[in-house]
Amino acid sequence: MKFTPGRLLAGGAPILCLLLYSGGCRKSEPADVAARVNNRIITYAELEKNYQSQISSTPTPEPPSEDQAMAQKLEILKNMIDNEIMLQRAEKLGVLASDADVEAKLNELKAPYTKEQFDRQLQSRKMTLDDLKAQLRRSLSIDKLINKEITSHITITDADVANFYNANKASFNLPEPKIRMAQILVTPYADPNVRNLKNSKAQNEAEAKQKILDIETRLKRGEDFTMLAQNYSEDPNTAANGGDLGFLPESALERTSAQLRTMVTSLQPGGISPVIHTQEGYRILRVISKEPAGQRELTDPRVQQDIRETLLNRKDQLLKAAYYEVARNETKVVNYLARRVVEKAGVTGK
């Protein structure tokens, strides 16, 4: 069969495309689209609204540089993409939050404030009430999805509890009163060992302060400490376990400052500290429980509850991380903003 130039142009467009563009033919970047998740788009306007909301809630002494702002937008967009992936899965499985779910959560958030105070909170975050409702619907839908797909499938048996206790019995013998604590740590320097679910890492002092203040704001809004630690804490030793530091003897507090010692001892179980600035960076602490000295037996309901929570958190964290990766693999995602940043820098990826 003889090929002619006309035949090449008429029937060999894909071949011609490959000859002209080593990366293959692709659609030009839509002017108003920051990312595409399957057949849905995330616009630059939506990204900018999320960015403005975040920076307004975490003011810094100096405005971020252009590179810092872009890095933050890329991180926000990554989270928006992840949320969209999960939301589409929730829709497919029919577990979207109902209007009643959204209203119940909204009323819960409003409870500590007067109407004027709540409106000011929205204004300070540059959000409308409809913006907040949409955000709540997404987060509640994703919570329902995670519960259906992951949490509901986790079973901790009595044998699991007993095996854990017998393997760790010495750790339940308290020679002195102990405090079980968790932390969220943010550091101002690059650490390649940092591993959290969002791959979030502050690069300098300004980013670290902005990040910890944002986390503090989210905690005050009632977000779960364990999940925020798993997603954002920069402590490589505790992030995967929701920031759990385990039991600390009261004598360990003697090596801390008097101010920190007073703060920790005054917190009741479930209490959360304000932001603490230390040599390592910024911390927020949570007191999980306070335990008297002595051997704690397996028959102690608190021991069984602690063990079940520990085992549940381990399995939940593992399955959740794997589930997110599988979901990303099964989704067609195009991050146009990331592509633009790379191409602007002259990085071809070839």
Secondary structure, DSSP 4 states (H G I P E B T S, - for coil): ----HHHHHHH-HHHHHHHH-TT---PPPPTTEEEEETTEEEEHHHHHHHHHHHHHHS--SSPPPHHHHHHHHHHHHHHHHHHHHHHHHHHHHT-PPPHHHHHHHHHHHHTTS-HHHHHHHHHHTT--HHHHHHHHHHHHHHHHHHHHHTGGG----HHHHHHHHHHTGGGGEESS-EEEEEEEEE-SS--TT---TT-----SHHHHHHHHHHHHHHHHTT--HHHHHHHH---TTTGGGTTEEEEEEGGGGGGS-HHHHHHHHHPPTT-B---EEETTEEEEEEEEEEE-SEEPPTTSHHHHHHHHHHHHHHHHHHHHHHHHHHHHHTS-EEEHHHHHHHHHTT----
